[in-house]
Amino acid sequence: MELVIVGGGIAGLTCAVAAERALPEARITLLEQTVAITPVGAGIVLWPNALAVLDRWGIPREELAAAGTRMTRAGVCTSRGRWLRRVDAGRREQRIGQSVALHRARLVDVLLRRLTRTETHLGAKVDRVDLDGSVHWSSPEGEGALRADVVAAADGLRSTVRRQHWGVAPRPAGVICLRAVVDVPTEEFVEAWGRGEIVGQVPIGGGRTYVYAARRAPWDGAGIEWARSWPALTLGVVEAVGAAATERIVAELASLPAVKPWTRGRVALLGDAAHAMLPFLGQGACQGIEDAEALVDTIAAGAGLHGYEARRRGRAMMVHRASRHASQLAMAHGVRARARDALVPLIPDRAFLAQLARVAAPRA
Ligand SMILES: Cc1cc2nc3c(=O)[nH]c(=O)nc-3n(C[C@H](O)[C@H](O)[C@H](O)COP(=O)(O)OP(=O)(O)OC[C@H]3O[C@@H](n4cnc5c(N)ncnc54)[C@H](O)[C@@H]3O)c2cc1C
């Protein structure tokens, strides 16, 4: 059995980790276009649904928590500092389980260290995949080709494989997003909602904080001075983003319209390549992790690839929709923002946690 994984992002790496354990006879090849697997994107939150999957594939949540930090206190407030929702960590964990926030590089490191028999080609850009499983790539050393029984296309939002066989392009959201890591310690995951703009601060361990901000264009993303007077943000965070962020990524947010089906011939899309979503629930990578497990389970069961899609599509698209609704809420302005700020505190904790559980609780 020959499995070729295109893309060494979180979905592709998780797929390799799972395949090494579940497919002992398989030859696994991972092709990554960059010359080093270095994640783009500062910090990340892994919700219980993703932690449960990684745990099943031999990566305990304690190890990930040690690489970052367990998410304890968390809340959403207005830009004026009025709490809209602040759920007690104990209650949240009791309902959905533990979440972890960490630097992406630490997560990638944990995944890479699990790989012992995946043949990884760095600097190998996949140019073409045929539905019969032929994969063609080029690298500075020349060109290569492989014939796979299954091609797991985890090549992200701007997937070459998807463009080639599905022709579906990402849809820009008209929202600029900044992500940065700052050497300012924070205690609490806070997301502050303004009028068509948000800022989040997430402790990721080691005295560092992952900061993200989204604002409707035009905004060059250079800094978040516009949030200087937002009281819920930890002192020094806004300044550090402008002056001393160790990393800074600015991009326009985009998501994918529905891609149908996710599999064609011997090729299966997973992760952002299949269902890139807006990041307002922090679930994109978590869903890619769920995909990786489902795909590998399907291959191990010797079932057709459509079994993978049957298991995953409904849930991933539900989270995709929920992410879009969350973006409308977070990025509201004018009368909608005023209505939001009045109504969100009225939602009972029980209802809020039930909604969170639908998206982020572990699946059996
Ligand atoms: C602001 C923001 C915040 C987010 N926060 C969270 C969060 O807290 N939690 C969460 O779960 N998700 C979050 N996400 C979503 C998450 O970042 C993505 O869903 C996830 O990184 C996608 O992983 P992937 O492996 O599918 O794709 P990618 O990470 O895009 O990886 C694709 C890989 O394929 C490689 N590649 C591409 N084309 C080729 C080719 N032709 N040949 C070879 N290699 C190729 C790329 O170099 C890359 O390494 C966030 C997203 C954004 C924008």
PDBQT file of the ligand as one rigid body, heavy atoms in Angstrom, charges set to zero:
ROOT
HETATM    1  C1  LIG A 401      -5.979  33.917  12.039  1.00  0.00    +0.000 C 
HETATM    2  C2  LIG A 401      -6.148  32.435  12.087  1.00  0.00    +0.000 A 
HETATM    3  C3  LIG A 401      -6.217  31.806  13.323  1.00  0.00    +0.000 A 
HETATM    4  C4  LIG A 401      -6.420  30.429  13.399  1.00  0.00    +0.000 A 
HETATM    5  N1  LIG A 401      -6.497  29.829  14.631  1.00  0.00    +0.000 NA
HETATM    6  C5  LIG A 401      -6.746  28.512  14.708  1.00  0.00    +0.000 A 
HETATM    7  C6  LIG A 401      -6.844  27.870  15.986  1.00  0.00    +0.000 A 
HETATM    8  O1  LIG A 401      -6.658  28.481  17.031  1.00  0.00    +0.000 OA
HETATM    9  N2  LIG A 401      -7.152  26.537  16.006  1.00  0.00    +0.000 N 
HETATM   10  C7  LIG A 401      -7.344  25.827  14.853  1.00  0.00    +0.000 A 
HETATM   11  O2  LIG A 401      -7.633  24.625  14.931  1.00  0.00    +0.000 OA
HETATM   12  N3  LIG A 401      -7.221  26.399  13.634  1.00  0.00    +0.000 NA
HETATM   13  C8  LIG A 401      -6.930  27.718  13.539  1.00  0.00    +0.000 A 
HETATM   14  N4  LIG A 401      -6.803  28.316  12.303  1.00  0.00    +0.000 N 
HETATM   15  C9  LIG A 401      -6.961  27.500  11.092  1.00  0.00    +0.000 C 
HETATM   16  C10 LIG A 401      -5.688  26.731  10.792  1.00  0.00    +0.000 C 
HETATM   17  O3  LIG A 401      -4.598  27.631  10.740  1.00  0.00    +0.000 OA
HETATM   18  C11 LIG A 401      -5.780  26.008   9.474  1.00  0.00    +0.000 C 
HETATM   19  O4  LIG A 401      -7.029  25.391   9.355  1.00  0.00    +0.000 OA
HETATM   20  C12 LIG A 401      -4.703  24.916   9.394  1.00  0.00    +0.000 C 
HETATM   21  O5  LIG A 401      -3.424  25.455   9.603  1.00  0.00    +0.000 OA
HETATM   22  C13 LIG A 401      -4.755  24.234   8.034  1.00  0.00    +0.000 C 
HETATM   23  O6  LIG A 401      -3.842  23.186   8.045  1.00  0.00    +0.000 OA
HETATM   24  P1  LIG A 401      -3.589  22.346   6.708  1.00  0.00    +0.000 P 
HETATM   25  O7  LIG A 401      -2.532  21.352   7.056  1.00  0.00    +0.000 OA
HETATM   26  O8  LIG A 401      -4.870  21.869   6.160  1.00  0.00    +0.000 OA
HETATM   27  O9  LIG A 401      -3.060  23.406   5.658  1.00  0.00    +0.000 OA
HETATM   28  P2  LIG A 401      -1.746  24.317   5.699  1.00  0.00    +0.000 P 
HETATM   29  O10 LIG A 401      -1.353  24.657   7.086  1.00  0.00    +0.000 OA
HETATM   30  O11 LIG A 401      -1.988  25.435   4.761  1.00  0.00    +0.000 OA
HETATM   31  O12 LIG A 401      -0.613  23.363   5.130  1.00  0.00    +0.000 OA
HETATM   32  C14 LIG A 401      -0.526  23.081   3.758  1.00  0.00    +0.000 C 
HETATM   33  C15 LIG A 401       0.903  22.637   3.480  1.00  0.00    +0.000 C 
HETATM   34  O13 LIG A 401       0.968  22.188   2.143  1.00  0.00    +0.000 OA
HETATM   35  C16 LIG A 401       2.125  22.728   1.535  1.00  0.00    +0.000 C 
HETATM   36  N5  LIG A 401       1.851  22.798   0.099  1.00  0.00    +0.000 N 
HETATM   37  C17 LIG A 401       0.974  23.613  -0.543  1.00  0.00    +0.000 A 
HETATM   38  N6  LIG A 401       0.997  23.391  -1.862  1.00  0.00    +0.000 NA
HETATM   39  C18 LIG A 401       1.899  22.402  -2.065  1.00  0.00    +0.000 A 
HETATM   40  C19 LIG A 401       2.357  21.714  -3.221  1.00  0.00    +0.000 A 
HETATM   41  N7  LIG A 401       1.885  22.022  -4.460  1.00  0.00    +0.000 N 
HETATM   42  N8  LIG A 401       3.298  20.760  -3.087  1.00  0.00    +0.000 NA
HETATM   43  C20 LIG A 401       3.798  20.429  -1.852  1.00  0.00    +0.000 A 
HETATM   44  N9  LIG A 401       3.394  21.062  -0.726  1.00  0.00    +0.000 NA
HETATM   45  C21 LIG A 401       2.444  22.016  -0.827  1.00  0.00    +0.000 A 
HETATM   46  C22 LIG A 401       2.289  24.081   2.182  1.00  0.00    +0.000 C 
HETATM   47  O14 LIG A 401       3.604  24.566   2.063  1.00  0.00    +0.000 OA
HETATM   48  C23 LIG A 401       1.910  23.773   3.620  1.00  0.00    +0.000 C 
HETATM   49  O15 LIG A 401       3.005  23.336   4.378  1.00  0.00    +0.000 OA
HETATM   50  C24 LIG A 401      -6.559  29.677  12.209  1.00  0.00    +0.000 A 
HETATM   51  C25 LIG A 401      -6.453  30.301  10.969  1.00  0.00    +0.000 A 
HETATM   52  C26 LIG A 401      -6.244  31.666  10.902  1.00  0.00    +0.000 A 
HETATM   53  C27 LIG A 401      -6.143  32.319   9.550  1.00  0.00    +0.000 C 
ENDROOT
TORSDOF 0
